[in-house]
Amino acid sequence: MAAVTIKNLTFSYSTEHTSLPATLKNLNLTFPSGKFSLLIGPSGTGKSTLLKLLANLYPAFRGRLETGTILYDDQSLADMQPSSISRMVALMFQDPDQQFAMDTVENEIIFALENLQVAPEQISAAVEWALEFVDITNLRHRVLSTLSGGEKQKVALAIIVAMDSDVILLDEPFASIDRGSRQFLLNRLAKLRDDAGKTIILADHNLSGYQDLVDAVFELDPAAKQITRLSDEQAENRFANFDHQLSPVKLGIPTAEENQVLHLSQLTLATPRETLVHVDSLGFAKGKITLLTGENGSGKSTLFNAITRLGHYQGQITYLADDIQKIRLKRYAMQVGLMFQDAQSQFLGITVDEELAISKKASHHPDYYTDSKITEMLTTINLSGCGDQVVYSLSEGQKKKLQLLEMLIVGSPVLLLDEPLKGLDLKSVTEVATFIATASHELGQTFIIISHQLTGLAAIVDYHLTLANQTLTYEEELK
């Protein structure tokens, strides 16, 4: 159990060659010992930076700590040995792939424990306990690269649990996790606090489920670059405002008379272990926005890979009535695009300007996505003035916004978006959702979206498709 105190901390990403404004300025606050603290604030304003500072990852690798001290109880982080820090504090990144080093789930947890010099005879029990605690015992022997984004986040959380550190730092730990699993894991974190006295500091944009669990809410003000602990009344207002966005939405079901841009016939998606999806006949309406939801690991991304010819399948998929296997791959790739879950996997350039130039060169709608239009969109999503910035130095939320903007500029007639809202605050979600709706209405694009984040997205959706029990079904309600 440990209190985390920050005194007079100012941090910037400046180096000896560059001078940048402070990301965090003169912070003074304490995260209470043995309590569950929620850290909120807009995308790209310093939440991840703060968590990495608390884990002693900065400024050794990036930026400059201009002033300030971080204390665990009364001990300065700067005076602690690396081995002591790793036992005191554990950090789960937004992107689990950035932390994985081994091949399988079990080996990854063992690797973390061996680095902490846990006694060999204790490792097996620690692995078993962590897997059971997060409810992923079934993933124990799975190869990490075969897991869905949500499953990877669960594995990353299991590693943190196994490490048994006094302080647990979590950066958007549920961004790719379905709602049922999210609430289960939130309750498990509260159990760690209650039963083991863990100090938990968690950054999240999705505020659902926290109201009755967290002890304190801290908000980052991007203008002042300050973090303030909210009063109980202020916190209640933040939760109420977010929950207000979650009202159920009535939707229609596509009819046989609607033009279908994609159609699945006798489609089966399977792994060596199991069948994921079987569809007798199902179509996607042209020029509409369809939301696809389902539990982690149910096969949603696998379906996207099949539609874009990146994965194997049995049966038939047609695009505008033509079997996609009979369409030249290069031509088909220009018609049906895929936005990956991991933004970095899609980047080809180094800077923001280079990335945008690649998209403009491939655009289906150059007369629509003019330089002035793109500048306007960049301003809307707070990326103006970032043209020379290296894309890999952006925050995870900024990367997602840039990635989505690039895919919209390319303007494929059909665009599949796999978790496009991961790491985005509610304001950013509303902004990019407006971009998607505009492209659908004005350019006739068809969108199919996988998302566990529904707040801010429901207003633009035409149809809701669920994947459960190996079956795809259109629903008349989104809730």
C-alpha positions as CSV (number, residue, x, y, z in Angstrom):
1,M,0.0,0.0,0.0
2,A,1.5,3.4,-1.0
3,A,0.4,7.0,-1.5
4,V,1.7,8.6,-4.7
5,T,2.6,12.2,-4.3
6,I,3.7,14.7,-7.0
7,K,5.4,17.9,-6.0
8,N,6.1,20.9,-8.3
9,L,6.4,18.7,-11.4
10,T,6.9,20.2,-14.9
11,F,7.6,18.0,-17.9
12,S,8.1,18.7,-21.6
13,Y,9.1,16.6,-24.6
14,S,11.9,19.1,-25.3
15,T,15.4,17.8,-26.1
16,E,18.8,19.4,-26.6
17,H,17.7,20.0,-30.2
18,T,14.1,21.1,-29.8
19,S,12.2,23.3,-27.4
20,L,8.5,22.5,-26.8
21,P,5.8,23.8,-24.4
22,A,5.4,21.9,-21.2
23,T,3.0,19.0,-21.3
24,L,2.4,19.0,-17.6
25,K,3.1,22.2,-15.6
26,N,3.8,22.6,-11.9
27,L,1.7,19.6,-10.7
28,N,1.0,19.2,-7.0
29,L,-1.3,16.4,-6.0
30,T,-1.5,13.1,-4.1
31,F,-3.2,9.9,-5.3
32,P,-4.4,8.4,-2.0
33,S,-2.9,5.1,-0.6
34,G,-5.0,2.0,-1.1
35,K,-7.6,3.8,-3.1
36,F,-9.0,3.5,-6.7
37,S,-8.4,6.8,-8.5
38,L,-9.7,7.6,-12.0
39,L,-7.8,10.0,-14.2
40,I,-9.8,11.8,-17.0
41,G,-9.3,14.5,-19.6
42,P,-9.2,15.0,-23.4
43,S,-7.0,12.9,-25.7
44,G,-3.4,14.0,-26.1
45,T,-3.2,16.2,-23.0
46,G,-0.7,14.2,-20.9
47,K,-2.5,11.4,-19.0
48,S,-0.3,8.7,-20.6
49,T,2.8,10.9,-20.0
50,L,2.0,11.2,-16.3
51,L,1.5,7.5,-15.9
52,K,4.9,6.8,-17.6
53,L,6.5,9.4,-15.3
54,L,5.1,7.6,-12.3
55,A,6.5,4.3,-13.7
56,N,10.0,6.0,-14.1
57,L,9.9,5.5,-17.9
58,Y,10.4,9.2,-18.5
59,P,12.6,11.2,-18.9
60,A,15.2,8.5,-19.4
61,F,13.8,7.7,-22.9
62,R,12.0,10.9,-23.9
63,G,11.6,14.5,-22.9
64,R,12.8,16.5,-19.9
65,L,11.7,16.6,-16.3
66,E,12.3,20.3,-15.8
67,T,11.3,20.4,-12.1
68,G,9.6,18.2,-9.6
69,T,9.6,15.2,-7.4
70,I,7.6,11.9,-7.4
71,L,7.2,10.2,-4.0
72,Y,6.0,6.7,-3.1
73,D,5.0,7.3,0.5
74,D,8.1,9.3,1.6
75,Q,10.6,7.8,-0.8
76,S,11.6,9.7,-3.9
77,L,11.3,7.8,-7.1
78,A,14.6,9.2,-8.3
79,D,16.4,7.6,-5.4
80,M,14.9,4.1,-5.8
81,Q,16.7,1.3,-7.5
82,P,15.1,-0.1,-10.8
83,S,14.5,-3.5,-9.1
84,S,12.6,-1.7,-6.2
85,I,10.6,0.4,-8.7
86,S,9.4,-2.6,-10.6
87,R,8.2,-4.2,-7.3
88,M,6.5,-1.0,-6.2
89,V,4.7,0.0,-9.4
90,A,3.4,-1.7,-12.5
91,L,2.1,0.0,-15.7
92,M,-0.2,-1.4,-18.3
93,F,0.2,0.5,-21.6
94,Q,-2.7,1.5,-23.9
95,D,-1.3,-0.8,-26.6
96,P,-0.4,-4.2,-25.0
97,D,1.7,-5.2,-28.0
98,Q,4.3,-2.6,-26.9
99,Q,4.8,-4.6,-23.7
100,F,4.8,-8.2,-25.0
101,A,8.1,-10.0,-25.5
102,M,7.3,-13.7,-25.6
103,D,5.2,-16.0,-27.8
104,T,2.4,-17.3,-25.6
105,V,0.3,-16.0,-22.8
106,E,1.8,-18.3,-20.2
107,N,5.4,-17.5,-21.2
108,E,4.7,-13.8,-21.1
109,I,3.5,-13.9,-17.5
110,I,6.4,-16.1,-16.5
111,F,8.8,-13.7,-18.2
112,A,7.4,-10.8,-16.1
113,L,7.7,-12.8,-12.9
114,E,11.3,-14.0,-13.7
115,N,12.3,-10.4,-14.2
116,L,11.0,-9.6,-10.7
117,Q,13.1,-12.5,-9.5
118,V,10.1,-14.4,-8.1
119,A,11.2,-17.8,-6.7
120,P,10.8,-20.5,-9.4
121,E,8.7,-22.6,-7.1
122,Q,6.2,-19.8,-6.7
123,I,5.8,-18.9,-10.4
124,S,3.3,-21.6,-11.5
125,A,0.8,-20.7,-8.7
126,A,1.2,-17.0,-9.5
127,V,0.4,-17.6,-13.2
128,E,-2.6,-19.7,-12.4
129,W,-4.0,-17.2,-9.9
130,A,-3.6,-14.3,-12.3
131,L,-5.3,-16.1,-15.2
132,E,-8.2,-17.1,-12.9
133,F,-8.5,-13.6,-11.5
134,V,-8.9,-12.1,-14.9
135,D,-11.0,-15.1,-16.1
136,I,-8.7,-16.0,-19.1
137,T,-7.5,-19.5,-18.0
138,N,-8.7,-20.6,-21.5
139,L,-6.1,-18.4,-23.1
140,R,-3.1,-19.8,-21.2
141,H,-1.4,-21.6,-24.1
142,R,-2.6,-19.3,-26.9
143,V,0.0,-17.5,-29.1
144,L,-0.3,-13.8,-28.4
145,S,-0.3,-12.8,-32.0
146,T,-3.5,-14.8,-32.6
147,L,-5.5,-13.0,-29.9
148,S,-8.0,-10.2,-30.5
149,G,-7.3,-6.7,-29.3
150,G,-9.6,-7.2,-26.2
151,E,-8.0,-10.5,-25.3
152,K,-4.6,-8.9,-25.4
153,Q,-5.7,-6.2,-23.0
154,K,-7.0,-8.9,-20.7
155,V,-3.6,-10.7,-20.9
156,A,-1.8,-7.4,-20.1
157,L,-4.0,-7.0,-17.1
158,A,-3.3,-10.5,-15.9
159,I,0.5,-9.8,-16.1
160,I,0.0,-6.7,-13.9
161,V,-2.0,-8.8,-11.4
162,A,0.6,-11.5,-11.3
163,M,3.4,-8.9,-10.6
164,D,1.6,-8.0,-7.3
165,S,3.0,-4.5,-7.2
166,D,1.8,-2.0,-4.5
167,V,0.7,0.6,-7.1
168,I,-1.1,-0.3,-10.3
169,L,-1.1,2.1,-13.2
170,L,-3.6,1.4,-16.1
171,D,-3.7,3.4,-19.3
172,E,-7.0,2.9,-21.2
173,P,-7.1,-0.8,-20.1
174,F,-10.6,-1.5,-21.5
175,A,-10.5,0.3,-24.8
176,S,-11.0,-2.9,-26.8
177,I,-13.0,-4.9,-24.3
178,D,-16.7,-5.7,-24.5
179,R,-19.0,-4.2,-22.0
180,G,-19.7,-7.4,-20.0
181,S,-16.0,-8.1,-19.6
182,R,-15.3,-4.5,-18.8
183,Q,-17.6,-4.4,-15.8
184,F,-16.3,-7.8,-14.6
185,L,-12.7,-6.5,-14.7
186,L,-13.6,-3.2,-13.0
187,N,-15.1,-5.2,-10.2
188,R,-11.9,-7.3,-10.0
189,L,-9.8,-4.1,-9.8
190,A,-12.0,-2.9,-6.9
191,K,-11.4,-6.3,-5.2
192,L,-7.6,-5.8,-5.5
193,R,-8.1,-2.5,-3.7
194,D,-10.4,-3.9,-1.0
195,D,-8.6,-7.2,-0.4
196,A,-5.0,-6.4,-1.1
197,G,-4.8,-2.7,-0.4
198,K,-3.6,-1.8,-3.9
199,T,-3.3,1.8,-5.0
200,I,-4.9,1.9,-8.4
201,I,-4.6,4.9,-10.8
202,L,-6.5,4.4,-14.1
203,A,-6.8,6.7,-17.1
204,D,-10.0,6.3,-19.2
205,H,-12.3,8.2,-21.5
206,N,-15.2,5.9,-21.1
207,L,-16.7,6.8,-17.7
208,S,-19.4,4.1,-17.5
209,G,-19.2,1.7,-14.6
210,Y,-16.9,3.7,-12.4
211,Q,-19.4,5.7,-10.4
212,D,-19.9,3.3,-7.5
213,L,-16.3,1.9,-7.6
214,V,-13.8,4.7,-7.6
215,D,-12.7,6.7,-4.6
216,A,-11.4,9.8,-6.4
217,V,-11.6,11.4,-9.8
218,F,-8.8,13.6,-11.1
219,E,-9.2,15.7,-14.2
220,L,-6.5,17.1,-16.5
221,D,-7.1,20.6,-17.7
222,P,-5.3,20.9,-21.1
223,A,-5.2,24.7,-21.0
224,A,-3.6,25.0,-17.6
225,K,-1.7,21.7,-18.0
226,Q,-2.9,21.0,-14.4
227,I,-4.6,18.1,-12.7
228,T,-7.3,18.7,-10.1
229,R,-9.1,16.3,-7.8
230,L,-12.8,16.8,-8.4
231,S,-15.3,17.2,-5.6
232,D,-17.9,14.5,-5.2
233,E,-20.5,16.8,-6.8
234,Q,-18.2,17.5,-9.8
235,A,-17.5,13.8,-10.2
236,E,-21.2,12.9,-10.1
237,N,-21.8,15.5,-12.8
238,R,-19.2,14.0,-15.1
239,F,-20.6,10.5,-14.7
240,A,-24.2,11.7,-15.2
241,N,-23.3,13.6,-18.3
242,F,-21.6,10.6,-19.8
243,D,-24.4,8.2,-18.9
244,H,-26.9,10.6,-20.5
245,Q,-25.3,9.7,-23.8
246,L,-26.1,6.0,-23.4
247,S,-29.8,6.1,-24.1
248,P,-31.1,3.2,-26.2
249,V,-31.6,4.0,-29.9
250,K,-34.2,2.4,-32.1
251,L,-32.9,1.2,-35.5
252,G,-34.3,-0.5,-38.6
253,I,-33.3,-3.7,-40.2
254,P,-32.1,-3.8,-43.8
255,T,-34.6,-5.2,-46.3
256,A,-34.0,-7.5,-49.2
257,E,-34.9,-4.6,-51.5
258,E,-32.0,-2.5,-50.4
259,N,-28.9,-2.4,-52.6
260,Q,-26.3,-4.7,-51.1
261,V,-22.6,-3.8,-51.5
262,L,-21.3,-6.9,-49.8
263,H,-23.0,-10.3,-49.4
264,L,-22.0,-13.4,-47.4
265,S,-23.2,-16.8,-48.5
266,Q,-22.6,-20.1,-46.6
267,L,-19.7,-18.4,-45.0
268,T,-17.7,-20.2,-42.3
269,L,-14.8,-18.7,-40.3
270,A,-12.8,-21.1,-38.2
271,T,-9.6,-21.6,-36.3
272,P,-7.9,-25.0,-35.6
273,R,-9.7,-24.9,-32.3
274,E,-13.2,-23.8,-33.1
275,T,-15.8,-22.4,-35.5
276,L,-16.1,-18.7,-35.0
277,V,-18.8,-17.7,-37.5
278,H,-21.3,-19.4,-39.7
279,V,-23.6,-17.4,-42.0
280,D,-26.1,-18.8,-44.4
281,S,-27.0,-15.5,-46.1
282,L,-26.4,-11.9,-45.0
283,G,-25.9,-8.6,-46.8
284,F,-24.5,-5.1,-46.0
285,A,-26.5,-2.2,-47.3
286,K,-24.8,0.2,-49.8
287,G,-24.1,3.7,-48.6
288,K,-25.1,2.9,-45.0
289,I,-23.3,2.8,-41.6
290,T,-23.5,-0.6,-40.0
291,L,-22.2,-1.2,-36.4
292,L,-20.9,-4.7,-35.6
293,T,-20.7,-5.7,-31.9
294,G,-19.9,-8.8,-30.0
295,E,-17.7,-10.3,-27.2
296,N,-14.0,-10.3,-27.4
297,G,-12.6,-13.2,-29.5
298,S,-16.0,-13.9,-31.1
299,G,-14.6,-13.4,-34.6
300,K,-15.4,-9.7,-35.6
301,S,-11.8,-8.8,-36.7
302,T,-11.6,-12.3,-38.4
303,L,-14.7,-11.4,-40.4
304,F,-13.1,-8.1,-41.5
305,N,-9.9,-10.0,-42.5
306,A,-12.1,-12.4,-44.6
307,I,-14.0,-9.5,-46.3
308,T,-10.7,-7.8,-47.2
309,R,-9.0,-11.0,-48.4
310,L,-6.5,-10.9,-45.5
311,G,-7.8,-14.1,-44.0
312,H,-9.1,-17.5,-45.0
313,Y,-12.8,-18.5,-45.1
314,Q,-15.1,-21.1,-46.5
315,G,-18.1,-20.0,-48.6
316,Q,-18.6,-17.0,-50.8
317,I,-18.3,-13.2,-50.3
318,T,-19.5,-11.0,-53.1
319,Y,-18.8,-7.3,-53.8
320,L,-21.5,-5.7,-56.0
321,A,-22.6,-9.3,-56.9
322,D,-19.0,-10.3,-58.0
323,D,-17.2,-13.0,-56.1
324,I,-14.3,-11.2,-54.4
325,Q,-11.9,-14.0,-55.3
326,K,-12.4,-13.3,-59.0
327,I,-11.6,-9.6,-58.6
328,R,-8.0,-8.5,-59.1
329,L,-6.6,-8.0,-55.7
330,K,-5.1,-4.6,-56.3
331,R,-8.5,-3.4,-57.8
332,Y,-10.4,-4.9,-54.9
333,A,-8.1,-3.3,-52.3
334,M,-9.0,0.1,-53.8
335,Q,-12.7,-0.6,-53.4
336,V,-12.8,-2.2,-49.9
337,G,-10.5,-0.6,-47.3
338,L,-9.7,-1.7,-43.7
339,M,-8.7,0.6,-40.8
340,F,-6.6,-1.6,-38.5
341,Q,-7.1,-1.6,-34.7
342,D,-3.4,-0.6,-34.3
343,A,-2.8,2.8,-35.9
344,Q,0.9,2.3,-36.1
345,S,0.5,-0.8,-38.3
346,Q,-1.1,1.5,-40.9
347,F,1.4,4.3,-41.0
348,L,3.8,4.4,-44.0
349,G,5.4,7.8,-43.5
350,I,7.4,9.4,-40.8
351,T,5.6,12.8,-40.2
352,V,2.0,13.8,-40.1
353,D,2.4,15.7,-43.4
354,E,4.0,12.7,-45.1
355,E,1.1,10.4,-44.0
356,L,-1.5,12.9,-45.3
357,A,0.4,13.2,-48.6
358,I,0.2,9.5,-49.1
359,S,-3.6,9.5,-48.5
360,K,-4.2,12.5,-50.8
361,K,-2.3,10.7,-53.6
362,A,-4.6,7.7,-53.3
363,S,-7.8,9.7,-52.7
364,H,-11.0,8.7,-54.6
365,H,-12.4,12.2,-53.9
366,P,-9.6,14.7,-54.4
367,D,-12.1,17.5,-55.3
368,Y,-13.8,17.0,-51.9
369,Y,-10.7,16.5,-49.7
370,T,-9.0,19.7,-50.7
371,D,-6.1,21.1,-48.7
372,S,-8.4,23.6,-47.1
373,K,-10.9,20.9,-46.2
374,I,-8.1,18.8,-44.7
375,T,-6.8,21.7,-42.7
376,E,-10.3,22.4,-41.4
377,M,-10.6,18.7,-40.3
378,L,-7.2,18.8,-38.6
379,T,-8.2,21.9,-36.7
380,T,-11.5,20.2,-35.6
381,I,-9.6,17.2,-34.1
382,N,-6.8,19.3,-32.6
383,L,-4.1,18.2,-34.9
384,S,-3.4,21.5,-36.7
385,G,0.2,22.5,-36.5
386,C,1.4,18.9,-36.1
387,G,2.6,18.5,-39.7
388,D,6.3,18.1,-38.9
389,Q,5.6,15.9,-35.9
390,V,6.7,12.3,-36.1
391,V,3.6,10.1,-36.1
392,Y,5.0,7.7,-33.6
393,S,5.4,10.5,-31.1
394,L,1.7,11.3,-31.1
395,S,-0.5,10.1,-28.2
396,E,-2.5,6.9,-28.9
397,G,-5.7,9.0,-29.3
398,Q,-4.0,11.4,-31.7
399,K,-2.7,8.4,-33.7
400,K,-6.3,7.1,-34.0
401,K,-7.6,10.4,-35.2
402,L,-4.9,10.8,-37.8
403,Q,-5.4,7.2,-39.0
404,L,-9.1,7.7,-39.4
405,L,-8.6,11.0,-41.2
406,E,-6.2,9.3,-43.6
407,M,-8.6,6.5,-44.4
408,L,-11.5,9.0,-45.0
409,I,-9.3,11.0,-47.4
410,V,-8.5,7.8,-49.4
411,G,-12.3,7.4,-49.5
412,S,-12.7,3.7,-50.5
413,P,-16.3,3.0,-51.5
414,V,-16.5,0.5,-48.6
415,L,-14.5,1.2,-45.4
416,L,-14.2,-1.3,-42.6
417,L,-13.3,0.4,-39.3
418,D,-11.9,-1.9,-36.5
419,E,-12.2,-0.1,-33.2
420,P,-11.7,3.4,-34.6
421,L,-12.6,5.1,-31.3
422,K,-10.0,3.5,-29.1
423,G,-8.4,6.0,-26.9
424,L,-10.7,8.9,-27.8
425,D,-12.4,11.2,-25.4
426,L,-16.2,11.9,-25.9
427,K,-15.6,15.2,-27.7
428,S,-13.2,13.5,-30.2
429,V,-15.6,10.6,-30.7
430,T,-18.4,13.1,-31.6
431,E,-16.1,14.9,-34.0
432,V,-14.9,11.8,-35.9
433,A,-18.4,10.3,-35.9
434,T,-19.5,13.5,-37.7
435,F,-16.8,13.0,-40.2
436,I,-18.0,9.4,-40.9
437,A,-21.6,10.4,-41.2
438,T,-20.7,13.2,-43.6
439,A,-18.7,10.9,-45.8
440,S,-21.6,8.4,-45.9
441,H,-24.3,11.0,-46.7
442,E,-22.3,13.3,-49.1
443,L,-20.0,10.7,-50.8
444,G,-22.1,7.6,-50.6
445,Q,-19.5,5.6,-48.7
446,T,-20.4,2.4,-47.0
447,F,-19.1,1.9,-43.4
448,I,-19.0,-1.2,-41.3
449,I,-17.7,-0.4,-37.8
450,I,-16.5,-2.7,-35.0
451,S,-16.7,-0.8,-31.7
452,H,-17.1,-1.5,-28.0
453,Q,-17.4,2.3,-27.5
454,L,-21.0,3.1,-28.3
455,T,-21.3,6.5,-26.7
456,G,-21.2,9.2,-29.3
457,L,-21.5,6.7,-32.1
458,A,-25.1,5.6,-31.8
459,A,-26.5,8.8,-33.4
460,I,-24.9,8.1,-36.8
461,V,-25.6,4.3,-37.1
462,D,-28.1,3.0,-39.6
463,Y,-28.0,-0.7,-38.7
464,H,-26.7,-2.8,-35.7
465,L,-25.3,-6.2,-36.4
466,T,-24.4,-8.5,-33.5
467,L,-22.1,-11.5,-33.5
468,A,-23.0,-14.1,-30.8
469,N,-23.0,-17.9,-30.7
470,Q,-21.3,-18.0,-34.1
471,T,-24.2,-16.1,-35.7
472,L,-24.6,-12.7,-37.2
473,T,-28.0,-11.0,-36.5
474,Y,-29.4,-7.6,-37.2
475,E,-30.9,-5.9,-34.1
476,E,-33.7,-3.3,-33.9
477,E,-32.1,-1.5,-31.0
478,L,-28.7,-0.3,-30.0
479,K,-28.2,0.0,-26.2
